[in-house]
Amino acid sequence: MERVIRALALAGCCLVAASASASAAKLPAGLDLRNADRCEFIAGRDCMLPFPSDRFTIRDRRTATGLRVHFTRASMPANQNGVRIDPAEWNRNDGFSPGQQIVVQVPGLDRDKALARTRAVTLSDLSQYKRKDQPVLLLDAQTGKRQLIWVELDAQATSAKERTLLIHPARNLAEGRRYVVVLRDLRNAKGRALTAPPGFRLFRDEIRTRSRAVELRRPQFASIFRTLRRAKVARDRTLYLAWDFTVSSERALTERMLQIRDDAFKQLGDTDLADLKVEGTAPRYALQAVTDFTPEQNPLIARQVEGTVEVPCYLNVVGCPPGAGYHYPDRGADTLPSQIPGNVYQARFLCIVPRASGVAGGPVAPARPSLYGHGLLGRHTEVTAANVQAMAQEHDFVFCATPEIGFANEDIVTAITMLGDFSNFGRFVDRIQQGLLNELYLGRLLVHPQGLAADPAFQTADGQRLIDTTRLFYDGNSQGGILGGALTAFAPDFDRAVLGVPGMNYSVLLPRSTDWGQFSPAFDNGYPAEHSRPLVLTLAQMLWDRSEANGVAHHMTSDPLKNTPRHEVLLHVALGDFQVSDTMAQVEARTIGARVRTPLADAGRIPVRSPFYGLKPIGGFPYAGSALVLWDAGPVRDGGALGNNPAPLVNRAPVEAVDGGAANDGHDPHGLPRATPAARAQKSEFLRVGGRVVDTCGAGTSCYSGTWTGR
């Protein structure tokens, strides 16, 4: 019956209660209902806050959740030119992100002292989410169970008036599930209780009105209050605010990428992608350059091979150029992308062949083939970086990389332009998915017996093959670690991946990254209202989920997607990473079920209670399963040239050390794990058929990177 009531309320077809007649009470002072038909009115001055909310969904039997997101353009955030974001692409979704940043304005709870007075759970002690009187709750509406979260004030805002309260899942939420957000017993900086906003009091205190927009919401709030009752949350004056939202389904999050992947591999003659068997034909390719190096020129890499692999293009412009989006055969909200007949993309690739393979003489030792994922808006040529060459030679890998288009160097102009108007953000995300497909096709070319392994460029002079095509692997860093999580969830040809300095959920990662400083001016100029910026970023995440780990983390390991094998993942995390927050690597680890190597770090290096809360330790080595290993470059020393502080516990980036500077957080450790021989040895043992996590750091000690060897 409850589902029926909610359905009627969301569809806007229930009857207004008879008591909402001439006897209706006077509306509370300060309540503005002029746009109640399209805006949320229970709190905040922004039309879409609090967010996310099922206020912005409608019933739709065609979707997996039975709902569809329903944003109106008049309600969406506006840029500096007054142009509101076009919601068309968002309205394809059947719910919100599984890692959605929850945004709400709470006047009075807008300073750190107020947050401390309120005693909300923060990153300093995640275990506080369980406290009986915890004032900020996220409840599973089905079970009433509390979810692991943390709360923070937007440290990016320069004034209290513009500051929003941000609530984050510390483990991604279940797909297709409905949740209730609860704020209660909130305090200002002086410790005084905050009064609930007038719009919410209409429902909490059962104040009847003559407003159809208000009365149509009552069944929805009746359902919310039943959830609160089951969770033993009092419906009294301490209850400041409560609302609900529904998470997108697995189908909505993954169907576009699965559609183009399955169609592309069908063109190769392979339809069973879950069995890790390479079937059908190899993708078409062409080589442009084969370069041999003498030991004097390069003691690690004997050969470098450049070429292109032909990939079906599913974008709406021939050749898949930057700025293109998916080609849809019609405009229906449930239409999936398709290939314009004959439209292909020539994806560039670059491979390195180590001397260890025997390519330049000596015993032949066929190398393990691995894809390499490059950094933020970078180039595939990063596969020639010193650490990748060292990994290739030390452990006999052939690494190949292709630009992660959509998020490659060639997309910088598109990215910056989009930051001023997110209406085209869907196209940005579409091209990233095409880039993932390009990597999967390169992987198939690399592991197919009649692919690169059969080419003289990957053979000795007498025709011996240099690639072991038993199994493909993946090793990516930074952006390659973030997008690599999504790639892993969709990958048919590898079942083991190392994600270096990874994280997920760009809406949370960006403000915490020193890289954001290059792009935030364009974003800040485009969206000058500070209180709306967290909203714009969390809106973007709803589309970003289609192409990065946050949208598919539930399926990266033990719960594979349809027609996809299971995977194991090793996360190599840098303590206090300046570019990719180690906080979000922890969220990823909790979501995928990874265990953590202990000890995490030396005493005092992680200044929180219960570091890496909610992650179970590895019981013994070698360990068969997914894992997180934390690498520590040590405390700040040598004037900031070495070592680093732990990451800030708020949404701001660390401060990079500058010569002669005073206060800073030291030297960015982002590149150090991959540059550490012990880390590379651990990766090698994991990236093999039947691989395991081994302890290369030494029993009882932390894992150190760079020049740090402990106290």
TORVEX-482775 format. One line per 4 residues: for each residue y negated, z, x of C-alpha. Coordinates in Angstrom, 1 decimal. Example, Ala and Ser with C-alpha at 12.3 -4.5 7.8 and 13.67 -1.06 7.14 Angstrom:
2
4.5,7.8,12.3  1.1,7.1,13.7
//
This chain:
711
0.0,0.0,0.0  -2.4,0.8,2.9  -2.0,-2.7,4.3  -2.9,-4.1,0.9
-6.0,-2.0,0.6  -7.1,-3.0,4.0  -6.4,-6.6,3.3  -8.6,-6.5,0.2
-11.4,-4.8,2.0  -11.4,-7.2,5.0  -11.2,-10.2,2.7  -14.2,-8.9,0.7
-12.4,-9.1,-2.6  -11.9,-5.5,-3.6  -13.8,-4.0,-6.6  -16.8,-1.8,-6.0
-16.0,1.8,-7.1  -17.3,2.7,-10.5  -19.1,5.7,-9.1  -21.4,3.3,-7.2
-23.6,2.9,-10.2  -26.8,4.3,-11.4  -25.7,7.8,-10.1  -25.5,6.5,-6.5
-27.2,8.8,-4.0  -30.3,7.8,-2.2  -29.7,6.1,1.1  -30.1,8.3,4.2
-33.4,7.8,6.0  -33.5,5.3,8.8  -30.6,3.2,7.4  -31.3,-0.5,7.5
-28.9,-2.6,5.4  -30.8,-5.9,5.3  -28.2,-7.7,7.4  -25.2,-5.6,6.3
-23.4,-8.7,5.1  -23.0,-9.9,8.7  -23.8,-7.0,11.0  -22.2,-3.6,11.7
-24.5,-0.9,10.3  -22.7,2.3,11.1  -24.5,2.9,14.4  -26.8,1.4,16.9
-29.7,-1.0,16.8  -27.7,-4.0,17.9  -26.0,-6.0,15.1  -22.6,-6.1,16.9
-22.4,-2.5,18.1  -20.2,-0.6,18.1  -17.8,-3.2,19.6  -15.1,-4.2,19.2
-14.7,-3.7,15.5  -12.6,-5.0,12.6  -15.9,-5.4,10.8  -15.9,-8.7,12.6
-12.5,-9.9,11.3  -11.3,-11.6,8.1  -7.8,-11.9,6.7  -5.9,-15.0,7.7
-2.2,-15.3,6.9  -1.8,-18.1,9.5  -2.3,-15.8,12.5  0.2,-13.4,14.0
-2.0,-10.3,13.3  -2.9,-11.5,9.8  -6.6,-11.4,10.9  -9.0,-13.8,12.5
-12.2,-12.9,14.4  -15.2,-13.9,12.4  -18.4,-13.8,14.3  -21.5,-15.5,12.8
-23.9,-17.1,15.2  -26.9,-15.2,13.7  -25.2,-12.0,14.8  -24.3,-13.0,18.4
-26.4,-11.9,21.4  -29.4,-14.1,22.2  -30.5,-15.2,25.6  -34.0,-15.3,27.0
-34.7,-18.5,25.1  -33.6,-17.0,21.8  -30.4,-19.1,21.8  -27.5,-17.2,20.3
-24.0,-17.6,21.6  -22.0,-20.1,19.6  -19.0,-18.1,18.3  -16.7,-21.1,17.5
-14.3,-20.5,20.4  -14.1,-16.7,19.8  -13.2,-17.4,16.2  -9.9,-18.9,17.3
-8.8,-15.4,18.2  -6.7,-13.1,15.9  -8.0,-9.9,17.5  -9.7,-8.4,20.5
-8.8,-8.0,24.2  -5.9,-5.7,25.2  -8.3,-4.3,27.8  -11.4,-4.5,25.8
-14.4,-2.6,27.1  -15.6,-0.6,24.1  -19.4,-0.5,23.8  -21.5,1.8,21.6
-25.0,3.1,21.7  -25.4,6.9,21.2  -29.1,8.0,21.3  -29.1,11.3,23.2
-25.9,10.7,25.0  -27.6,8.4,27.5  -27.9,10.5,30.6  -25.2,11.8,33.0
-26.1,15.4,32.2  -25.4,14.7,28.5  -22.1,13.1,29.4  -21.2,16.2,31.4
-22.3,18.5,28.5  -20.2,16.5,26.1  -17.2,16.9,28.5  -15.9,13.4,27.9
-13.0,12.2,30.0  -14.2,10.3,33.1  -12.6,8.8,36.2  -12.9,12.1,38.0
-10.0,13.5,35.9  -8.1,11.1,33.6  -5.8,13.9,32.5  -8.7,15.2,30.3
-7.9,12.6,27.7  -5.2,14.9,26.5  -7.5,18.0,26.1  -7.3,19.4,22.6
-11.0,19.2,22.1  -11.6,15.9,23.9  -14.7,14.4,22.2  -13.9,10.7,22.9
-10.5,9.5,21.6  -8.8,6.2,21.2  -5.9,6.5,18.7  -3.0,4.1,17.9
-3.5,3.7,14.2  0.3,3.2,13.7  1.5,6.3,15.6  -1.7,8.4,15.8
-1.0,8.8,19.6  -3.9,9.1,21.9  -4.4,6.3,24.5  -5.3,6.9,28.2
-9.0,6.1,28.6  -12.1,6.9,30.6  -15.7,7.1,29.5  -18.9,6.3,31.4
-22.5,5.5,30.8  -23.7,2.0,31.9  -25.0,2.6,35.4  -26.5,-0.9,35.4
-29.2,0.0,32.8  -32.5,1.1,34.2  -33.6,3.2,31.2  -31.9,5.7,28.9
-33.1,3.7,25.8  -31.1,0.7,27.0  -28.1,2.6,28.2  -24.8,2.2,26.4
-21.7,4.3,26.4  -18.6,2.5,27.7  -15.0,3.4,26.9  -12.2,1.8,28.9
-8.4,1.7,28.3  -6.8,3.0,31.5  -3.7,1.2,30.5  -3.9,-2.0,28.4
-3.4,-1.7,24.7  -0.4,-3.1,22.8  -0.8,-6.6,21.5  -1.3,-7.0,17.8
-1.8,-3.2,17.3  -4.7,-1.6,15.5  -6.7,1.3,17.1  -9.3,3.8,16.0
-12.2,5.0,18.2  -13.4,8.5,17.6  -16.6,10.2,18.9  -17.0,13.9,17.9
-18.9,17.0,19.0  -21.3,14.9,21.2  -24.0,16.7,23.1  -27.4,15.8,24.6
-28.6,16.8,28.0  -29.7,20.2,26.7  -26.3,20.8,25.1  -27.4,20.4,21.5
-25.1,18.7,19.0  -25.9,15.2,18.1  -26.2,14.2,14.4  -24.0,11.4,13.2
-25.9,8.1,12.5  -26.8,7.6,8.8  -24.7,4.5,8.3  -21.5,6.3,9.3
-22.4,9.4,7.2  -22.2,7.1,4.1  -18.4,7.1,4.7  -17.8,10.4,6.4
-19.7,12.3,3.7  -18.6,10.0,0.8  -22.2,9.1,-0.1  -22.0,6.3,-2.8
-24.5,3.5,-2.8  -25.5,0.4,-4.8  -24.9,-1.8,-1.8  -22.0,-4.2,-2.2
-21.8,-4.6,1.6  -21.3,-0.8,2.0  -18.9,-0.3,-0.9  -16.6,-3.1,0.2
-16.1,-1.2,3.5  -14.8,2.0,1.8  -11.1,1.1,1.7  -11.3,0.3,5.4
-12.8,3.7,6.2  -10.3,5.4,4.0  -7.6,4.0,6.2  -9.5,5.2,9.3
-9.8,8.7,7.9  -6.1,8.8,7.1  -5.4,8.0,10.8  -7.8,10.8,11.8
-6.0,13.2,9.5  -2.6,12.4,11.1  -4.1,12.9,14.5  -5.6,16.3,13.4
-9.2,15.1,13.8  -11.5,17.0,11.4  -13.6,15.1,9.0  -16.6,17.4,9.3
-20.1,17.4,10.7  -18.8,17.3,14.3  -17.4,13.8,13.6  -20.1,11.6,15.0
-18.5,8.1,14.6  -15.2,6.4,14.0  -14.2,2.8,13.6  -11.2,0.5,14.2
-10.3,-2.7,15.8  -7.1,-4.8,16.2  -5.8,-6.3,19.5  -5.0,-10.0,19.7
-1.4,-11.0,19.4  0.8,-12.3,22.3  0.7,-15.7,20.6  -3.0,-15.9,20.5
-3.4,-14.8,24.1  -0.9,-17.1,25.6  -0.2,-20.1,23.4  -2.7,-22.5,25.0
-1.4,-22.0,28.5  2.2,-22.1,27.4  1.5,-25.3,25.5  0.1,-27.2,28.5
2.7,-25.7,30.9  5.7,-26.6,28.7  4.3,-30.1,27.9  3.6,-30.8,31.6
7.1,-29.7,32.8  8.7,-31.6,30.0  7.1,-34.7,31.5  9.1,-33.9,34.6
12.3,-33.6,32.6  12.6,-29.8,32.7  12.5,-27.9,29.4  14.4,-24.7,30.3
11.9,-22.8,32.4  13.4,-19.3,32.2  16.5,-19.8,34.4  14.7,-20.4,37.8
16.5,-23.6,38.2  14.5,-26.6,39.4  15.5,-29.5,37.3  14.1,-33.0,36.5
12.0,-34.9,38.9  9.4,-33.8,41.4  5.7,-34.3,40.6  4.1,-37.4,42.0
2.1,-36.9,45.2  0.4,-38.6,48.0  -0.3,-37.5,51.6  -3.8,-38.1,53.1
-3.4,-36.5,56.5  -0.7,-34.9,58.7  -2.1,-33.1,61.8  0.0,-31.8,64.6
-1.4,-29.0,66.9  -0.4,-28.2,70.5  0.3,-24.6,71.3  -3.0,-24.5,73.1
-4.8,-25.8,70.0  -3.0,-23.4,67.7  -0.3,-21.0,68.9  0.7,-20.2,65.3
0.6,-23.4,63.2  2.2,-26.5,64.5  1.4,-28.8,61.6  -1.1,-29.1,58.8
-0.6,-31.4,55.8  -3.1,-32.6,53.3  -2.5,-34.5,50.1  -2.8,-34.6,46.3
-0.4,-33.8,43.5  -0.7,-35.6,40.2  -1.0,-33.2,37.2  -1.3,-34.0,33.5
-4.9,-33.2,32.5  -5.5,-31.4,29.2  -9.3,-31.4,29.3  -11.5,-33.6,27.2
-13.0,-35.7,30.1  -10.9,-38.1,32.2  -10.2,-36.6,35.6  -10.8,-32.9,34.6
-14.3,-32.5,36.1  -16.2,-29.3,36.2  -17.7,-28.4,32.9  -14.9,-30.1,30.8
-13.0,-28.1,28.2  -9.8,-28.5,26.4  -9.1,-31.7,24.5  -8.2,-30.8,20.9
-6.9,-33.5,18.7  -8.8,-32.0,15.8  -11.2,-29.2,15.2  -8.8,-26.9,13.4
-9.0,-23.3,14.6  -5.3,-23.2,15.3  -5.1,-26.6,17.0  -3.6,-26.4,20.5
-4.8,-28.5,23.5  -3.3,-31.9,24.2  -3.4,-34.6,26.8  -5.6,-37.7,26.3
-3.0,-40.4,27.0  -2.9,-41.2,30.7  -5.4,-38.5,31.7  -4.3,-36.9,35.0
-5.8,-34.8,37.7  -5.3,-35.4,41.4  -5.1,-31.9,42.7  -5.8,-31.6,46.4
-3.5,-29.4,48.4  -3.3,-28.2,52.0  -0.1,-26.8,53.6  0.5,-25.1,56.9
3.8,-25.3,58.8  4.4,-22.5,61.4  6.0,-23.0,64.8  8.6,-20.5,63.7
10.1,-23.2,61.5  11.1,-25.3,64.5  8.9,-28.2,63.5  7.7,-28.5,67.2
11.0,-28.0,68.8  13.5,-25.2,69.3  16.0,-23.9,66.7  15.2,-25.0,63.2
14.6,-22.2,60.8  13.6,-23.6,57.3  10.6,-21.6,56.1  10.2,-19.9,52.8
7.8,-21.8,50.6  4.9,-20.0,49.1  1.8,-20.8,47.1  -1.4,-19.2,48.4
-4.3,-18.2,46.0  -7.8,-18.2,47.5  -10.9,-16.0,46.9  -13.8,-16.0,44.5
-15.2,-19.5,43.9  -13.5,-20.5,47.1  -11.6,-23.4,48.6  -8.0,-24.2,49.1
-8.7,-24.5,52.8  -8.7,-20.7,52.9  -4.9,-21.1,53.4  -5.8,-21.7,57.1
-7.4,-18.2,57.5  -6.2,-16.2,60.5  -4.2,-13.7,58.4  -2.4,-16.4,56.5
-1.5,-18.2,59.7  -0.3,-14.9,61.1  1.9,-14.3,58.0  3.3,-17.8,58.2
4.3,-17.5,61.9  5.4,-13.9,61.9  7.7,-14.3,58.9  8.4,-18.1,58.7
6.5,-19.2,55.6  5.1,-22.6,54.7  2.0,-21.8,52.7  0.4,-24.4,50.4
-2.8,-24.1,48.4  -4.8,-26.1,45.8  -8.3,-25.3,44.5  -8.1,-22.8,41.6
-10.3,-25.1,39.6  -12.5,-23.5,37.0  -13.0,-20.8,39.5  -13.3,-22.9,42.7
-16.3,-23.8,44.9  -16.8,-26.9,42.9  -17.4,-24.8,39.8  -20.3,-22.7,41.1
-23.0,-24.7,39.4  -21.1,-24.5,36.1  -20.6,-20.8,36.5  -24.3,-20.0,37.2
-25.4,-22.3,34.3  -23.0,-20.5,32.0  -24.4,-17.1,32.9  -27.6,-18.1,31.1
-25.8,-19.2,27.9  -22.3,-18.1,27.2  -21.9,-20.6,24.4  -19.9,-22.8,26.8
-17.8,-20.0,28.2  -14.7,-21.3,26.5  -14.8,-24.5,28.5  -15.2,-22.5,31.7
-12.0,-20.6,30.8  -10.2,-23.8,29.8  -10.6,-25.3,33.2  -9.3,-22.2,34.9
-6.1,-22.7,32.8  -5.9,-26.3,34.0  -6.2,-24.8,37.5  -3.2,-22.5,36.9
-1.2,-25.5,35.8  -2.2,-27.4,39.0  -0.8,-24.5,41.0  2.4,-24.5,39.0
2.8,-28.2,39.7  2.2,-27.8,43.4  4.8,-25.0,43.4  7.3,-27.3,41.8
6.5,-30.0,44.4  7.0,-27.4,47.1  10.3,-26.1,45.9  11.9,-29.3,44.5
14.6,-30.7,46.9  13.1,-34.2,46.4  9.5,-33.0,46.7  7.7,-32.1,49.9
10.9,-30.9,51.6  12.2,-34.5,51.5  9.0,-35.9,53.1  9.0,-36.5,56.9
5.8,-34.5,57.1  8.0,-31.4,56.4  10.8,-32.4,58.6  11.6,-32.4,62.3
11.5,-35.7,64.3  15.3,-36.0,63.7  15.0,-35.4,60.0  15.9,-31.8,59.6
14.2,-30.1,56.7  11.7,-27.4,57.3  11.4,-26.0,53.8  14.1,-23.7,52.3
14.0,-24.8,48.7  16.1,-21.9,47.4  13.1,-20.1,45.8  9.4,-20.4,45.6
7.1,-17.4,46.2  3.4,-16.5,45.6  0.9,-14.7,47.8  -2.8,-14.5,46.8
-5.8,-12.4,47.7  -8.9,-11.3,45.9  -9.5,-13.9,43.1  -6.1,-15.2,44.1
-4.8,-11.7,43.3  -6.6,-11.6,40.0  -5.7,-15.1,38.8  -2.4,-14.7,40.6
-1.4,-12.1,38.0  -1.8,-14.7,35.2  -0.1,-17.4,37.3  2.8,-15.0,37.8
3.2,-14.4,34.0  3.5,-18.1,33.4  5.4,-19.1,36.5  8.8,-20.8,36.1
9.7,-21.3,39.8  9.0,-18.0,41.4  10.0,-14.5,40.4  8.3,-12.5,43.1
4.6,-12.3,43.8  2.3,-10.3,46.1  -1.1,-9.8,44.7  -3.5,-8.8,47.5
-6.6,-6.7,46.8  -6.1,-7.4,43.1  -7.4,-6.2,39.8  -7.9,-7.5,36.3
-10.4,-7.6,33.5  -13.5,-9.4,34.9  -15.8,-7.7,32.3  -15.1,-4.4,34.1
-14.7,-5.8,37.6  -18.0,-7.6,37.9  -20.5,-4.8,37.8  -18.3,-2.8,40.2
-18.3,-5.7,42.8  -20.7,-6.4,45.6  -20.0,-10.1,44.8  -21.8,-9.7,41.5
-25.1,-9.3,43.3  -25.0,-13.1,44.0  -24.7,-13.9,40.3  -26.2,-11.0,38.4
-29.8,-12.3,38.7  -28.9,-15.4,36.7  -27.1,-13.2,34.1  -29.9,-10.6,33.9
-32.5,-13.4,33.5  -30.4,-15.0,30.9  -29.8,-11.8,28.9  -32.8,-9.6,29.6
-31.9,-6.9,26.9  -30.0,-4.4,29.1  -28.2,-2.9,26.2  -26.7,-6.2,25.3
-25.3,-7.1,28.7  -22.1,-5.0,28.5  -21.6,-6.5,25.1  -21.9,-10.1,26.4
-19.4,-9.3,29.2  -16.9,-7.7,26.9  -17.3,-10.7,24.6  -16.5,-13.0,27.5
-13.3,-11.0,28.2  -11.9,-12.1,24.9  -11.8,-15.7,26.2  -11.2,-14.8,29.9
-7.9,-13.2,28.8  -6.4,-16.6,28.4  -6.7,-17.3,32.1  -6.5,-14.0,34.0
-4.1,-11.1,34.4  -5.8,-8.9,31.7  -4.5,-11.1,28.9  -0.9,-11.3,30.1
-0.3,-8.1,32.1  2.2,-6.9,29.5  4.3,-10.0,30.4  4.0,-10.1,34.2
7.2,-8.2,34.9  9.8,-6.8,32.5  8.7,-8.4,29.2  8.5,-12.1,30.1
6.8,-14.7,28.0  8.9,-17.2,26.0  10.8,-19.7,28.2  9.7,-17.8,31.3
11.8,-15.7,33.9  11.2,-12.0,34.7  9.0,-11.3,37.7  8.5,-8.5,40.2
5.1,-7.9,41.6  3.8,-6.0,44.7  0.1,-5.0,44.5  -1.6,-4.4,47.9
-4.7,-2.4,47.1  -7.6,-1.4,49.5  -8.9,2.1,48.9  -12.5,1.9,47.9
-12.5,-2.0,47.8  -16.1,-3.3,47.6  -15.2,-6.5,45.8  -12.3,-5.9,43.5
-12.3,-2.3,42.1  -9.2,-0.3,43.0  -9.7,1.4,39.6  -8.8,-1.8,37.8
-5.8,-2.3,40.1  -4.5,1.0,38.8  -5.0,-0.1,35.2  -3.0,-3.2,36.1
-0.2,-1.2,37.7  0.1,1.1,34.7  0.3,-1.9,32.4  3.0,-3.7,34.3
5.0,-0.6,34.9  4.6,-0.6,38.7  5.4,2.5,40.7  3.2,3.8,43.5
4.0,4.5,47.2  3.2,8.1,48.2  1.4,9.7,49.9  -1.5,7.7,48.6
-4.0,8.7,51.2  -5.0,11.5,53.5  -6.4,14.7,51.9  -9.9,14.3,50.6
-9.9,10.5,50.7  -9.6,10.2,46.9  -12.1,12.6,45.3  -10.6,12.9,41.9
-8.2,15.3,40.3  -4.7,13.8,40.0  -5.3,10.5,42.0  -3.7,7.4,40.4
-3.0,9.5,37.3  -0.2,8.1,35.1  1.6,6.1,37.9  5.0,7.3,38.9
5.9,7.6,42.6  8.5,5.5,44.3  11.5,7.8,44.7  13.0,6.2,47.8
13.2,3.0,49.9  14.1,0.2,49.7  12.8,0.1,46.2  13.8,-2.6,43.7
10.9,-3.0,41.3  7.2,-3.7,41.0  5.0,-1.4,43.1  1.5,-0.6,44.2
0.8,0.3,47.8  -2.6,1.7,48.8  -4.1,0.7,52.2  -6.8,2.9,53.7
-9.3,1.9,56.4  -10.3,5.5,56.9  -13.6,7.3,56.5  -17.0,5.9,57.5
-17.5,6.1,61.2  -19.3,4.3,64.0  -22.5,4.2,62.0  -20.8,2.4,59.1
-19.3,-0.3,61.1  -15.8,1.0,60.4  -14.2,2.8,57.4  -15.6,3.2,53.9
-16.2,5.7,51.2  -14.1,5.8,48.0  -15.4,3.6,45.3  -18.1,5.0,43.0
-16.8,6.6,39.8  -19.3,4.6,37.7  -19.8,0.9,37.0  -21.8,0.0,40.1
-20.8,-1.6,43.4  -20.5,0.2,46.7  -23.4,-0.2,49.1  -22.5,-2.3,52.1
-23.4,-0.8,55.5  -26.5,-2.5,57.1  -27.5,-2.0,60.8  -30.0,0.8,61.0
-29.5,1.7,57.3  -29.3,5.3,56.1  -27.2,5.8,53.0  -24.3,3.4,52.5
-20.6,3.3,51.7  -19.5,1.9,55.0  -17.7,-1.3,55.7  -15.9,-3.3,53.0
-12.1,-2.9,53.4  -11.4,-5.9,51.2  -10.0,-8.1,53.9  -8.1,-5.5,55.9
-4.7,-5.1,54.2  -3.8,-8.7,54.7  -4.9,-8.4,58.3  -2.6,-5.5,59.0
0.8,-6.4,60.6  2.6,-3.6,58.7  1.3,-4.9,55.4  2.4,-8.4,56.2
5.9,-7.1,57.2  6.1,-5.3,53.8  5.1,-8.5,52.0  7.7,-10.5,53.8
10.5,-8.1,52.9  9.4,-8.3,49.3  9.0,-12.1,49.2  12.7,-13.1,49.6
15.6,-13.6,47.2  16.7,-10.1,46.2  13.6,-8.7,48.0  12.8,-5.0,48.0
9.7,-2.9,48.7  10.3,-1.3,52.1  8.2,1.4,53.7  6.5,-0.1,56.8
3.9,2.8,57.0  6.2,5.6,58.1  7.7,8.4,56.1  5.2,11.2,55.2
2.1,9.3,56.3  -0.4,7.2,54.4  -0.6,3.4,54.8  -3.5,2.6,57.2
-5.3,-0.7,57.6  -7.7,-2.1,60.2  -8.1,0.2,63.2  -7.6,3.4,61.4
-4.4,5.3,62.4  -5.1,8.6,60.6  -6.5,11.9,61.7
//
